Amino acid sequence: MKKYTLNNGIKILFEKNNSKSVSVEVMFKVGSNYESANIAGISHYLEHMLFEGTRKRKNSTQIANEIEKYGAEFNAYTTGARTAFFIKIINKRFDKALEILSDMMKNSVFDEKIMEKEKKVILKEINMVTDDPRQHQWIIFHKNLFEKHPAKNPTYGSKETVKAITREALMSYFGKYYLPNNMIVSVVGNVNGAKNKISKYFSDMNPKQVLQRKTIKEPKQDNSKKFVEKRKINNSYMVLGYKTASRLDNDSYVLDVVYGILARGQSGWLFDEIRNKRGLAYQVGAMHETEKDHGYFAVYTGLDKSNIEKARKIILEQFKRLQNLSRKELEEAKTYLEGNHALTIEDNFHLADNNAYWESIKDSSLAKNYLKNIRKVTVNDIKRVAKKYFNNNYTLVVIEQK
């Protein structure tokens, strides 16, 4: 991978391969964790609005058609820490992808009528998440897990804050954070002259000082917490988890291996104990999320409410079982992570996104050291980390059938 910095501060990451496609991702190091309470959801709103028309392309249909007529894919996402826009296209259309993305970043008009239309779309999106227990469980889990860190807030904000966002607020927020010196352009594919072409389309963006987010010291959890929401549904859903290490902490690699032990498909301990052996649930899995200044590890499952207490005990037993981990079990988890990682980044988009993620955390070179850090993990590391994080001070969220 090659890395460049343009004069206006844009970081360029380029990885060449023999693919017939090229993926281009434009990432800004800003997301919902940067928002004040009165504009909660504005990063996600801006993600939508950048697809809604420029001075050159009057609406979202025109933007979409210019990409899709070449058989290309385009999309975007917003998290607490970043907002990203990407196009995956055949490599001979590389320039077209850059031109469209640069037009969206530099020339979006934020028409007030379209803004009002898009608010309705986002409100529908919020309703869809709320209606789906498998998505909504994570909203209430974050809210209960974190006390002070803005990761406790939904990326989409709330219906009230979205309705209240004005064009003036949108333009002000855009001008503070969507800057070249807060931006990464990550490219993976079989193209030539990536740096010069990116410079051609993006070098006229003007840098400004980027506002830094205040560091939040999240308090340690010293007791267990439980939240139950009752609904008229046929199944119950539960998440049990802990605050853990940030991505820059070496413990995060150990926790990745723990994930490989507990939650790798149908052979992971959790699936085996809860579904294979006892038939208590259909869906069983885990989530290990890591960011620059926080992380969490959580187990989730969908089951009948009569099995919630049984599942809770089994989950806690699996965390304790890590103290008896064998060398063979450790090595199998590592080979799982190695294989899964290779298959994921075989796709140009996932590789471009992975490189940009590490650059946003600290430095893209960390992406190449990832597997090396996984291989370093020992049985003693697993035991130490399990003892450190997995105790009786967990957060349990249940969406329970009435």
Solvent accessible surface area in square Angstrom, and as a share of the most:
residue,aa,sasa,rsa
1,M,79,0.35
2,K,123,0.52
3,K,83,0.35
4,Y,64,0.24
5,T,75,0.44
6,L,16,0.08
7,N,167,0.86
8,N,11,0.06
9,G,19,0.18
10,I,0,0.00
11,K,66,0.28
12,I,0,0.00
13,L,1,0.00
14,F,20,0.08
15,E,32,0.14
16,K,107,0.45
17,N,48,0.25
18,N,145,0.74
19,S,33,0.21
20,K,175,0.74
21,S,21,0.14
22,V,0,0.00
23,S,0,0.00
24,V,0,0.00
25,E,0,0.00
26,V,0,0.00
27,M,0,0.00
28,F,1,0.00
29,K,70,0.30
30,V,0,0.00
31,G,0,0.00
32,S,10,0.07
33,N,10,0.05
34,Y,58,0.22
35,E,27,0.12
36,S,63,0.41
37,A,90,0.70
38,N,109,0.56
39,I,29,0.15
40,A,23,0.18
41,G,0,0.00
42,I,0,0.00
43,S,0,0.00
44,H,15,0.07
45,Y,0,0.00
46,L,0,0.00
47,E,19,0.09
48,H,31,0.14
49,M,2,0.01
50,L,0,0.00
51,F,31,0.13
52,E,17,0.08
53,G,0,0.00
54,T,4,0.03
55,R,178,0.65
56,K,126,0.53
57,R,3,0.01
58,K,152,0.64
59,N,51,0.26
60,S,37,0.24
61,T,100,0.58
62,Q,69,0.31
63,I,1,0.00
64,A,21,0.16
65,N,82,0.42
66,E,30,0.13
67,I,1,0.00
68,E,100,0.45
69,K,119,0.50
70,Y,54,0.21
71,G,71,0.68
72,A,11,0.08
73,E,106,0.47
74,F,48,0.20
75,N,89,0.46
76,A,14,0.11
77,Y,58,0.22
78,T,19,0.11
79,T,40,0.23
80,G,18,0.18
81,A,23,0.18
82,R,12,0.04
83,T,0,0.00
84,A,0,0.00
85,F,0,0.00
86,F,24,0.10
87,I,2,0.01
88,K,44,0.19
89,I,4,0.02
90,I,75,0.38
91,N,38,0.20
92,K,149,0.63
93,R,83,0.30
94,F,4,0.02
95,D,48,0.25
96,K,55,0.23
97,A,0,0.00
98,L,0,0.00
99,E,30,0.14
100,I,1,0.00
101,L,2,0.01
102,S,4,0.03
103,D,5,0.02
104,M,2,0.01
105,M,4,0.02
106,K,66,0.28
107,N,33,0.17
108,S,16,0.10
109,V,51,0.29
110,F,6,0.02
111,D,60,0.31
112,E,112,0.50
113,K,171,0.72
114,I,36,0.18
115,M,4,0.02
116,E,94,0.42
117,K,88,0.37
118,E,9,0.04
119,K,15,0.06
120,K,140,0.59
121,V,65,0.37
122,I,1,0.00
123,L,30,0.15
124,K,135,0.57
125,E,58,0.26
126,I,10,0.05
127,N,53,0.27
128,M,132,0.59
129,V,20,0.12
130,T,50,0.29
131,D,108,0.56
132,D,34,0.18
133,P,18,0.11
134,R,131,0.48
135,Q,85,0.38
136,H,20,0.09
137,Q,3,0.01
138,W,35,0.12
139,I,36,0.18
140,I,11,0.06
141,F,0,0.00
142,H,45,0.20
143,K,127,0.54
144,N,38,0.19
145,L,0,0.00
146,F,4,0.02
147,E,89,0.40
148,K,136,0.57
149,H,1,0.00
150,P,22,0.14
151,A,17,0.13
152,K,54,0.23
153,N,76,0.39
154,P,38,0.24
155,T,41,0.24
156,Y,26,0.10
157,G,6,0.06
158,S,39,0.25
159,K,73,0.31
160,E,125,0.56
161,T,23,0.13
162,V,1,0.00
163,K,120,0.51
164,A,68,0.53
165,I,3,0.02
166,T,74,0.43
167,R,85,0.31
168,E,145,0.65
169,A,27,0.21
170,L,0,0.00
171,M,76,0.34
172,S,54,0.35
173,Y,8,0.03
174,F,35,0.15
175,G,24,0.23
176,K,92,0.39
177,Y,18,0.07
178,Y,7,0.03
179,L,11,0.05
180,P,3,0.02
181,N,54,0.28
182,N,8,0.04
183,M,2,0.01
184,I,1,0.01
185,V,0,0.00
186,S,0,0.00
187,V,1,0.01
188,V,0,0.00
189,G,0,0.00
190,N,57,0.29
191,V,10,0.06
192,N,110,0.57
193,G,42,0.40
194,A,4,0.03
195,K,80,0.34
196,N,109,0.56
197,K,66,0.28
198,I,0,0.00
199,S,30,0.20
200,K,141,0.60
201,Y,33,0.13
202,F,0,0.00
203,S,57,0.37
204,D,94,0.49
205,M,20,0.09
206,N,121,0.62
207,P,66,0.41
208,K,117,0.49
209,Q,170,0.76
210,V,21,0.12
211,L,95,0.47
212,Q,152,0.68
213,R,65,0.24
214,K,167,0.71
215,T,126,0.73
216,I,55,0.28
217,K,176,0.74
218,E,35,0.16
219,P,43,0.27
220,K,178,0.75
221,Q,18,0.08
222,D,119,0.62
223,N,84,0.43
224,S,57,0.37
225,K,52,0.22
226,K,132,0.56
227,F,76,0.32
228,V,57,0.33
229,E,42,0.19
230,K,117,0.50
231,R,42,0.15
232,K,180,0.76
233,I,47,0.24
234,N,148,0.76
235,N,48,0.25
236,S,0,0.00
237,Y,30,0.11
238,M,0,0.00
239,V,0,0.00
240,L,0,0.00
241,G,0,0.00
242,Y,6,0.02
243,K,37,0.16
244,T,21,0.12
245,A,6,0.04
246,S,23,0.15
247,R,18,0.07
248,L,80,0.40
249,D,56,0.29
250,N,113,0.58
251,D,7,0.04
252,S,0,0.00
253,Y,14,0.05
254,V,6,0.04
255,L,0,0.00
256,D,16,0.08
257,V,0,0.00
258,V,0,0.00
259,Y,58,0.22
260,G,0,0.00
261,I,1,0.01
262,L,0,0.00
263,A,12,0.10
264,R,41,0.15
265,G,53,0.51
266,Q,132,0.59
267,S,70,0.45
268,G,0,0.00
269,W,20,0.07
270,L,1,0.01
271,F,22,0.09
272,D,43,0.22
273,E,17,0.08
274,I,0,0.00
275,R,86,0.31
276,N,81,0.42
277,K,128,0.54
278,R,117,0.43
279,G,58,0.56
280,L,23,0.11
281,A,12,0.10
282,Y,167,0.63
283,Q,61,0.27
284,V,19,0.11
285,G,9,0.09
286,A,7,0.06
287,M,64,0.29
288,H,29,0.13
289,E,72,0.32
290,T,11,0.07
291,E,23,0.10
292,K,116,0.49
293,D,54,0.28
294,H,25,0.11
295,G,2,0.02
296,Y,14,0.05
297,F,0,0.00
298,A,0,0.00
299,V,0,0.00
300,Y,43,0.16
301,T,1,0.01
302,G,3,0.03
303,L,4,0.02
304,D,61,0.32
305,K,89,0.38
306,S,82,0.53
307,N,23,0.12
308,I,17,0.09
309,E,82,0.37
310,K,110,0.46
311,A,0,0.00
312,R,48,0.18
313,K,109,0.46
314,I,11,0.05
315,I,1,0.00
316,L,22,0.11
317,E,91,0.41
318,Q,8,0.03
319,F,6,0.03
320,K,139,0.59
321,R,81,0.30
322,L,0,0.00
323,Q,68,0.30
324,N,123,0.63
325,L,9,0.05
326,S,47,0.31
327,R,169,0.62
328,K,142,0.60
329,E,48,0.21
330,L,3,0.01
331,E,64,0.29
332,E,67,0.30
333,A,0,0.00
334,K,21,0.09
335,T,87,0.51
336,Y,60,0.23
337,L,18,0.09
338,E,66,0.30
339,G,33,0.32
340,N,72,0.37
341,H,33,0.15
342,A,55,0.43
343,L,128,0.64
344,T,56,0.33
345,I,46,0.23
346,E,137,0.61
347,D,46,0.24
348,N,7,0.04
349,F,31,0.13
350,H,84,0.37
351,L,18,0.09
352,A,0,0.00
353,D,29,0.15
354,N,32,0.16
355,N,2,0.01
356,A,0,0.00
357,Y,37,0.14
358,W,7,0.02
359,E,14,0.06
360,S,13,0.08
361,I,1,0.00
362,K,140,0.59
363,D,47,0.24
364,S,1,0.01
365,S,59,0.38
366,L,41,0.20
367,A,8,0.06
368,K,103,0.44
369,N,52,0.27
370,Y,23,0.09
371,L,37,0.18
372,K,112,0.47
373,N,28,0.14
374,I,2,0.01
375,R,129,0.47
376,K,134,0.57
377,V,6,0.04
378,T,66,0.38
379,V,30,0.17
380,N,111,0.57
381,D,36,0.19
382,I,0,0.00
383,K,66,0.28
384,R,112,0.41
385,V,0,0.00
386,A,3,0.02
387,K,160,0.68
388,K,112,0.48
389,Y,27,0.10
390,F,19,0.08
391,N,58,0.30
392,N,101,0.52
393,N,47,0.24
394,Y,22,0.09
395,T,1,0.00
396,L,4,0.02
397,V,0,0.00
398,V,1,0.00
399,I,0,0.00
400,E,31,0.14
401,Q,21,0.09
402,K,141,0.60
